[in-house]
Amino acid sequence: MKKMVSLFAKRNELYTMLNEKARIYAAEKGIDFEWKPMEPYTVEACIDALKDADCGLIDVEPYDAKIFSRICERNKLLIRFGVGFDAVNLEDAAKYGIRIARTQGANASAVAEYALLMILTLRRKLMAGIQSVRCGSWEKEVGNETIGATVGILGFGAVGKAFARLLGGFGCRILAYDTYQDQIAAKELGVEFTDAETIFRECDSITVHLALNENTRGFVNEERLALMKKDAVIVNTSRGPVIDDAALLAVLKNHQIGGAGLDVFAQEPLPLDSEYLTLDNMIYSPHAASQSVQSLWNIYKTAIDIADGFFTGNESEFVKRCWLN
């Protein structure tokens, strides 16, 4: 029986339940699933856990030759819990014969829902209303509806498509930017592909779902933000460095746009002296967009399916799209 070890998450009631559910699901596929949470994470503890397993489910810590070289005799597969793989050295992994995968699309619905939540909160000025009740002023802020608005999606992958699907009942004009244009999905979801500048210029709300790479770092920059409408909002649930912080801070402080919602930051946790925390036209959260019970279970299930396909040689088209090297 193949052995799969999960290093993800700390012990609590929720993750104890999820890992027991994962153990049962894996056993049905002939995989021995064991949970070894890193409390705290250390390289040596990581190596000790992974070297005696055939597969590992890993978190966001850096993985490179110093780990791969010591686990590669048995362990041939590492699966990222989520979709980000910025900290994994793919060249080193290939050098030591270790495949790297990610649970692509498993948390798409949760992230898309969260992005929509942020847009609605900003557009309808919900936080200002909450504060109005708390302080007793009872002032009614006048916001803007998303129904019938023009909404832009930067990055039309799994999350971008899920977001467009959620807008189905809003009667929106939906614009999307992506280097790969999935025309079949766009037609199905009523989405029009265009360039990034058109999205910044014409949209009432913009949601960012771009993977972080050399082409997308600082993609949301001063020039593009300057194109936005005065009451337009932008939210980011992808990766922090996709946005140029200095540029976003400038337009927010000058009230050049309606507001911003950030779930991700270039530095996490966000420092308590960050200028973002002084602004009243933005909302933020601690990289939590994917954190739903349903999404977390879907990630475990997807990871086990990927491992099963790898061990049995029966890789589906979905599983093949999850490989990174």
N, C-alpha and C positions, 0 to 999 in steps of 0.2 A: 504494500500500500504506500502510495506517495504521501509525503508529509508537507503540509503547508503551514507556515508560521505567520501570525499577524503581530506586528509590532505597534499597531495603531491604537491610539487613545489611552487615557488613564482609566483606572477602575472606578466605575460608578454603576448605579442601578441600570441605566439605559444601556451602556456598553456591555455590561454583563449579560443582559437579555439578548442583545444583538449578536454577540459572539457565540452564545449558546445556540441561537437560531442558525448561525453560520456553520457551526460544528455539525449540526444535524443535517443541514443541506449538503455540506461537503461529504459527509459519510455516505449519503445516498449515491454519490458519484465515485465512491471508493477512495476518497481523499481523507487523510487524517489531519484535521484542522486543529491547531493549538494557538491559543492567545497568550502572548508573552509581552505585555505592555512594558514600555521602557519608562521606569519611574525611579530616577530620572534617566533620560537617554544618555548613553555613552557609547563611543565607538566600540569598545571592547565588549560591552553587553550586547550590542547589535550583532557583532561578529559571532559571539557565542551562540546567539539564538538562531542565526541564519546558516551557520556552517553545517549543522546537522539536519537541515531541511532541504527539500527539493525545490521549494518555492517560498518566497516571502512577500507579505503585504506590507508596504513601507509607507512612511509619512514624509514630511517635507525636509528632513535633515539631509545634508550633503552625502552623496554616495560617489566614491571614486575608487581608484586603484588600491588604496590602502585597505578598503573593505573587500572589493571584488577579488583581490589576490588571495584572500584568506578564506573565502567561502566557495570558490569556484569548483573545488573538487567534486562537490555534490550538488550545490545549489546552481541551477541553470536558468532561473526565472525570478525576477522581481517585478511586482505589480504596484504601481503608485496608487494610493488611496485618493482618488480624485483625478484631475486631468493635468495639473501643473507638474512639470518635470524639470524646472529650471535648475535644481540642485543636483541632478543626476548627470554624471559625465558619461555620455553615450559612447564615446570613443573608447574609454577605459573599459566599459562593460563589454563592448564587442571584442576587445583585446583578450579578455578572460572568458569569452564564450558564454556570457550571461545575457539573456534576452530581457528587455525592459518593455513593460506594457503600462497602460493607464486605463482607468475605468471610464473611458470616453462615453459621454452622453448619459451616464448613470444618474448624475445630479442635475441634468438640464432643466427639468420641470421646476425643481426647487429654486434654482438660480433665476430662471425667467420670472417666476412668480414674485420673487423678492425684488427684482428690478422694477417690475410693474408697481409693486407696493411703494417703492421709493418715488417713482414718478408721480403716482397719485397723491402721495403725502406732500410732495413739493408743489405740485400744481394747485392743489386745493388748500394749501397753507395750513395743513393739519396741526403741525407743531406749534404754530402761532396761536391757533385756537385752543390747544391744550394749555399753553402758558397763560392765555387770557382768562381761562376758568380758574387756574391755580392761583393767580395773583388777584382775582376778583374784579378785574377791569371790565370783563364781559364784552370786549370789543370783538366785532365780527369781521374777520379778514375776508376779503373778496378774492377768490382764486379763479382758476381757469379749468374748464372741463377737458378731459382727454377724449371724450366722445366726439367724433368728427374731426379731430385734430390730425396734424401731420406728424408722424413719428418716424424717427430714423434709427436704424439698427446698424451699428458698426461691428461687423463680424457675423456672417450668416452661417455659422456652424450649428451644432446640436442645440446650444442655448439660444442662439439667435432665431432659429426656426421655432423652438418652443415658445419664445416670446411672441413671435408673429402669430402663432396659433392662439395664444391667450387674447390677443387683440381682436379676434374674430367677431366678437359681439359689439365692438366699440365703433364700428363704422369709420375707422381711420384710413387715411392714405398712408401707406407704409412704404418707406424708402429703405434700401439696404445697400451697404458697401461691403464687398469682399473681393479678394484677389481671385478666388474661385467662385464663379457664379452658377449656383445650382438652379438652373432655369425651371426644372420640373417642379421642385419644391416651391419656387417663387410663384409659379403660375397657380399652384394648388392653394397657396396661402394669400394670394392677392398682393404680392410684393413686387415692387419695381426696383431694379438695380440702377444705381447711379454712382457718381463719384463722391468722395468724401466732402468736398467743398459744397456741393449742392445740398447735402444733408445738413451741414452746419448752417447754411444760409436759409433753408426753407422749413426746417422742422421746428415744431413746438416742444418736442421732447426728443432726447437722444439717449440711447442706451448702448453702452460699450461692452462688447463680448469678443474682443480680439485676443488671440494668443500673444504672449510676449516673446518677441524675437528682435533681431537687429533692425527689421523694417518697421516694427510697431512701437518701439521704445520712443516715447515723446510724441506719439502720433497726434494726440490732442494737444496742439501747441498754440502759441500766441496768435498766429495768423488765422488758424481755423476758429478759435474761440471768438475772435473779433468779428466773425461773420454771423454769429448767432443773434437771434432776435432778443430784444430787451427782456421779454417775459419767458424766454425759452429756458428749459432746464436740461441738465445732463447728469446721468448716473453711471457709475462704473462698478461692476461686479466681476471684473476679469482679473487684471493685474495692475497694481499701483503705478509702476513706471510707464504704463501706456499713456498716462497723463503727465504733462509738464506742470509740476506743482506751482512753480513761480508764476506761470501764465494763468493758471486757474485761480490762484489766490488774487491776482491783480484784477481780474474781471469780477470776482465776487466782492472784493473790497470796494470796488468802484460801482457796484450794482449795475454792471453792464449786461448781466443776464439775470434770469429769474431765480436761479439757485442751482445747487449741485448736491448729489447724494453719492457718498463714497463708502463702499464696503471694503475696499482694498487700498493699501498705501504703499509707497516706495519703501518706507521703514515701518515694520510691524513688530511689536505694538507701536501705535502712534505715540510719539513723545508728548508728555503732558504740557510742554511749552510750545507745541505746534500752533502756528497762526490759525490753522483750520478751526481750532477749538474756540477762537474768539469771535467767530462769524455767526450771524443770526439768519443767514440765507442759505444754510446748508444743513444736511443731516448726514450721520455717519454711523457705522456699525463695525464690529471687530472681525471682519472676514467671515461673516456668518451666513451668507446667502444660501449656501448649500446645506445648512444645518436644519434638516427636517428628519423626523423619524423615518419617513418613507424613503427619502433620498439616501440616508445612511444605509438602510437595509439594501436598497438597490445597488449601492456600491459594493457591499459585501457579496451579494449574489453575482454581480457581474464579474468580480475578481475571481470567484470560484469557477464560474463558467469559462473564463479565460484560461485558468490553470488546467481545467479539465480538457479543454481543447488542445492545449499544449502537450499534456501528458499522453493523450490518446491519439494525437495526430489528426483530429477531426476539427480543424479550425474553420469556423463559419466566416462568412464575409465580414460580419460585424467584428469578430475577434481579430481578424487580420488588420482591420482599421485601427485596432488598439495598439499594435506594435509600434515601437519607436525606433528600433534598430534591427 
